[in-house]
Amino acid sequence: MAPILHSELCAPGAGLELSLIRARMDAEYAHALREKLPVLYLRADAEGLERLTPFPERRALVLRALVDLLAGLPRGGELIACREDAGVAILLPCTPFEAAELVCHLWIDGAKKLALAGETSTVRASLCIGIAALTSGGTYALETLRRVALDGLAVASNRGGECSVHSELYGLHQKSVERERPELASASAPVAAPAAERAVPVESVPSPVRERPTAEQVARAAIERILAQHRPASSAPFTPAHTSLETPAAVTSAEEPTIELAEGALKEMLSSIDEKHKSEVSLLERRIAKLSRSLEETEEELKRTVLVRPNDPGIASAYRRVQGLELGEENREQKLALLAQILRANLELRDQLRAAR
């Protein structure tokens, strides 16, 4: 299945206009709602794209290569992409949320060594991805998924890039969308946000391989199994439309990895992702705690300033934090008088030095 692309991701004269791409996304999403099919919505930015290349034509080439990279990964249906700001918005009908993290991991990893058409050397594109999903039987509006994905994109960007985030704020955004556009209000109660299922069952196979499969091979096989579990009985089997990342011969239908090797490689990959997420969460928690303490101290200083402002307007300070005497300071009035004398003496000395020059 060739991707359906916005004209800004294609050669001149090719692709669809933005309004047509939006209409196609709306139609595919409406079909998924009617048929109770899963949908994956990704909003990705290439961090530092303008630094990577100053030319708009080459930036479009980088984004097209990123879409081609994603199109070469296993998916359950169409791939509809349009350009948004410095990145792309992707709709993947019939692709369940359980495959989202594996798909994003392979996409981010492949973007680190991105091959561009007509160039011999590769470029490194640092992807930030926001994830949103509609589970089978879900009722959220497509605009809700867009906003959830943008939230995830913002968090991923703040983490430093090369990661994907699922914000899970579906209920909040759905209520906002319904207030703005009552016609999008769901007739039924909203479903819960999808929860990640990292444990992927691995089927036994008759033909073991001799070499240990790579993490990419195992991830591809895991995505294929997830898609097979969620694929309707009437749908045709998945066939990749692009061959830029074809599944290596070591992982074919006749020679899939054994249970032990596949589980080991997959656990190793997911373990590295978990460790990275835990370290990022720990760092953010420490930053939040530090900011909270600073905010509390600033609020206390503001309260004191409000109390003394009528009698003490103060002077401009070069310090980052509030300086001065506490209200309960012993001999506060005498110390203030001494500080005022020191200040006046310093100002007089400065004026004398300027006059001497």
C-alpha positions in Angstrom: 0.0 0.0 0.0 1.6 3.2 -1.1 1.3 6.1 1.4 -1.3 8.9 0.6 0.8 12.1 0.9 0.3 15.8 1.1 1.8 17.6 -1.9 4.5 19.3 0.3 5.9 15.8 0.9 6.1 15.0 -2.8 7.8 16.1 -6.0 6.2 19.2 -7.6 2.9 18.3 -9.2 2.4 15.2 -7.1 0.5 14.5 -3.9 -2.8 15.9 -2.6 -3.7 19.3 -1.3 -4.0 19.7 2.4 -7.8 20.0 2.3 -8.0 16.7 0.4 -5.6 15.0 2.8 -7.7 16.2 5.7 -10.9 14.9 4.0 -9.3 11.5 3.4 -8.2 11.3 7.1 -11.7 12.2 8.2 -13.2 9.6 5.9 -10.8 6.8 7.1 -11.4 7.8 10.7 -15.2 7.7 10.2 -14.9 4.3 8.7 -12.9 3.1 11.7 -15.6 4.4 14.0 -18.4 2.6 12.1 -16.5 -0.7 11.9 -15.0 -0.5 15.4 -11.5 -0.6 14.1 -8.3 0.6 15.9 -6.5 3.8 14.6 -3.1 5.1 15.4 -2.4 8.8 15.1 1.2 10.1 15.2 2.5 13.7 15.3 6.2 13.8 14.7 8.8 16.6 14.4 12.3 16.4 13.2 14.2 18.4 15.9 16.7 20.9 14.4 15.4 20.4 10.9 16.2 24.0 10.0 19.8 23.5 11.3 20.0 20.2 9.5 19.5 22.0 6.2 18.7 25.7 5.4 16.9 24.9 2.1 13.1 24.3 2.2 13.3 21.8 -0.7 15.8 19.7 1.2 13.7 19.9 4.4 10.8 18.5 2.4 13.1 15.8 1.1 14.0 14.8 4.7 10.4 14.7 5.8 9.5 12.6 2.7 12.3 10.2 3.6 10.9 9.9 7.1 7.5 9.1 5.8 9.0 6.5 3.5 10.8 5.0 6.4 7.6 4.6 8.4 5.8 3.3 5.4 8.3 0.5 5.2 7.4 -0.7 8.7 4.5 -3.2 9.3 1.1 -1.6 9.5 -2.5 -2.7 9.3 -3.9 -0.4 6.6 -3.4 2.9 4.8 -0.8 5.5 5.7 -2.0 9.0 5.3 0.5 11.8 5.9 0.5 15.6 5.7 3.1 18.2 6.6 2.6 20.3 9.8 5.1 22.9 10.8 8.5 21.3 11.1 7.1 17.8 11.0 4.3 15.5 9.8 1.0 14.1 11.0 0.3 10.5 10.3 -2.9 8.5 10.4 -2.6 4.7 10.5 -6.0 3.0 10.3 -6.3 -0.6 11.4 -3.1 -0.3 13.4 -3.6 -1.0 17.2 -2.1 0.9 20.0 -0.2 -2.1 21.2 2.1 -1.7 18.2 2.6 2.0 18.7 5.7 1.9 20.9 7.5 -0.7 18.8 6.7 1.2 15.6 7.9 4.5 17.0 11.1 2.9 18.4 12.0 1.5 14.9 11.1 4.8 13.3 13.2 6.9 15.7 16.1 4.4 15.3 15.9 4.4 11.5 15.8 8.2 11.4 19.3 8.4 13.0 20.8 7.1 9.8 18.3 8.4 7.2 19.1 7.9 3.6 18.0 10.7 1.2 17.3 10.2 -2.5 20.3 11.2 -4.6 22.7 11.5 -1.7 25.4 9.0 -0.8 25.8 9.9 2.9 23.1 9.6 5.5 21.7 12.3 7.8 20.6 12.1 11.4 17.1 13.3 12.1 16.2 13.4 15.8 12.5 12.5 15.9 10.1 13.6 18.6 6.7 11.7 18.4 3.4 12.3 20.1 1.1 9.2 20.1 -2.7 9.0 20.2 -4.9 6.0 19.5 -8.5 4.9 19.0 -9.1 1.5 20.4 -11.6 -0.9 18.8 -15.1 0.5 19.6 -13.8 3.9 20.8 -15.8 7.1 20.4 -13.3 9.9 20.5 -13.3 12.6 17.8 -10.3 12.8 15.4 -9.6 16.3 16.7 -9.2 14.8 20.2 -6.5 12.5 18.9 -4.8 15.4 17.2 -4.6 17.3 20.5 -3.5 14.3 22.5 -0.7 13.7 20.0 0.4 17.4 20.1 0.6 17.1 23.9 2.8 14.1 23.6 4.9 15.8 21.0 5.5 18.8 23.4 6.6 16.4 26.2 8.9 14.5 23.9 10.5 17.7 22.7 11.1 18.8 26.3 12.7 15.5 27.1 15.4 16.3 24.5 14.1 14.4 21.4 14.4 10.9 20.0 11.5 9.5 22.1 7.8 9.0 21.9 5.2 10.1 24.4 1.5 9.1 25.0 -0.1 11.8 27.1 -3.5 10.0 27.6 -5.4 13.3 28.1 -8.4 12.0 26.0 -11.2 13.0 28.4 -9.9 16.5 28.8 -9.6 17.2 25.1 -12.8 15.4 24.2 -14.8 17.7 26.5 -13.0 20.8 25.0 -13.8 19.6 21.5 -17.4 19.0 22.3 -17.7 22.5 23.8 -16.2 24.0 20.7 -18.0 21.8 18.2 -21.2 20.2 19.7 -21.8 18.2 16.5 -18.7 16.1 17.4 -20.1 15.1 20.8 -20.2 11.3 21.1 -23.6 9.6 21.6 -22.0 7.2 24.0 -19.8 7.6 27.0 -16.1 8.0 26.2 -13.9 4.9 26.5 -10.8 4.8 28.7 -7.5 5.8 27.2 -5.6 2.8 25.8 -3.0 1.3 28.1 0.3 0.1 26.7 0.8 -3.6 26.5 4.5 -4.2 26.4 4.4 -8.0 26.8 3.9 -9.4 23.3 3.1 -13.1 23.0 5.6 -15.0 20.8 4.2 -18.0 19.0 6.2 -21.2 18.7 7.7 -22.0 15.3 8.9 -25.3 13.9 12.2 -24.0 12.4 14.6 -22.4 14.8 17.3 -20.0 13.4 21.0 -20.5 14.1 21.9 -16.8 14.6 20.5 -14.5 17.3 18.0 -12.2 15.7 18.5 -8.4 16.0 16.2 -6.2 18.0 14.8 -4.7 14.8 13.9 -8.1 13.4 12.2 -9.2 16.6 10.3 -5.9 16.8 9.1 -6.3 13.3 7.9 -9.8 14.0 6.2 -8.6 17.1 4.4 -5.9 15.3 3.3 -8.4 12.6 1.8 -10.6 15.4 0.0 -7.7 17.0 -1.5 -6.7 13.6 -2.5 -10.3 13.0 -4.3 -10.5 16.3 -6.3 -7.3 15.6 -6.9 -7.9 11.9 -10.5 -8.5 10.9 -11.1 -11.9 9.3 -12.1 -10.3 6.0 -9.0 -8.2 5.6 -6.2 -9.1 3.3 -2.8 -10.1 4.7 -0.3 -7.2 5.2 2.2 -6.7 2.4 4.8 -3.9 2.7 4.6 -1.3 0.0 8.1 0.0 0.5 11.3 -2.1 0.7 13.7 0.4 2.3 13.5 -1.6 5.5 12.5 -5.1 4.3 12.4 -7.8 6.9 15.8 -9.6 6.6 15.9 -13.2 5.4 16.7 -14.4 8.9 13.1 -13.6 9.9 10.8 -15.1 7.2 7.6 -17.0 7.5 9.6 -20.2 7.3 12.4 -19.1 9.7 11.1 -17.0 12.6 13.1 -16.7 15.8 12.7 -19.3 18.5 10.7 -18.4 21.6 13.9 -18.1 23.7 15.8 -15.9 21.3 12.8 -13.7 20.4 11.8 -13.1 24.0 15.4 -12.3 25.0 15.9 -9.8 22.2 12.5 -8.2 22.7 13.0 -7.9 26.5 16.4 -6.4 26.0 15.0 -3.7 23.7 12.0 -2.9 26.0 14.3 -2.9 29.0 16.5 -0.2 27.5 13.4 1.8 26.6 12.1 1.4 30.2 15.4 2.5 31.7 15.5 5.6 29.5 11.9 6.5 30.4 12.6 6.0 34.2 15.7 8.2 34.1 13.8 10.9 32.2 10.9 10.8 34.7 13.3 10.9 37.6 15.0 14.0 36.2 11.7 15.7 35.5 10.4 14.9 39.0 13.6 16.5 40.6 13.1 19.6 38.4 9.5 19.9 39.4 10.4 19.5 43.1 13.1 22.2 42.8 10.7 24.6 41.0 8.0 24.0 43.6 10.4 24.9 46.4 11.5 28.0 44.5 7.9 29.0 43.9 7.0 28.7 47.6 10.0 30.8 48.6 9.1 33.5 46.0 5.5 33.6 47.2 6.7 34.1 50.8 9.0 37.0 49.7 6.1 38.6 47.7 3.9 38.5 50.8 6.6 40.3 52.8 7.1 42.8 50.0 3.4 43.6 49.9 3.4 44.3 53.6 6.4 46.7 53.6 6.0 48.3 50.2 4.1 51.5 51.4 7.1 52.5 53.7 10.0 50.9 51.8 9.7 51.0 47.9 13.1 49.3 47.6 15.7 49.5 44.8 16.5 47.4 41.8 18.5 44.2 42.6 21.0 42.3 40.5 20.4 39.1 42.5 18.4 36.2 41.1 16.6 35.8 44.5 15.1 38.3 46.9 17.7 39.8 49.2 17.2 41.8 52.5 16.3 41.5 56.1 13.5 39.3 57.4 10.5 41.0 59.0 11.3 39.3 62.3 15.0 40.1 62.2 16.5 41.3 65.5 17.3 45.1 65.5 15.8 45.3 62.0 15.4 49.1 62.0 19.0 49.7 63.1 20.3 47.4 60.5 18.3 49.0 57.8 19.7 52.4 58.9 23.2 51.1 58.7 22.6 49.5 55.3 21.2 52.9 54.1 24.4 54.7 55.3 26.6 52.1 53.6 24.7 52.6 50.4 24.9 56.4 50.5 28.7 56.1 51.3 29.2 53.8 48.3 27.3 56.2 46.0 29.3 59.2 47.2 32.6 57.2 46.7 31.5 56.2 43.2 30.7 59.9 42.3 34.1 61.0 43.7 35.9 58.3 41.6 34.1 59.4 38.5 34.9 63.1 39.1 38.6 62.2 39.6 38.7 60.6 36.2 
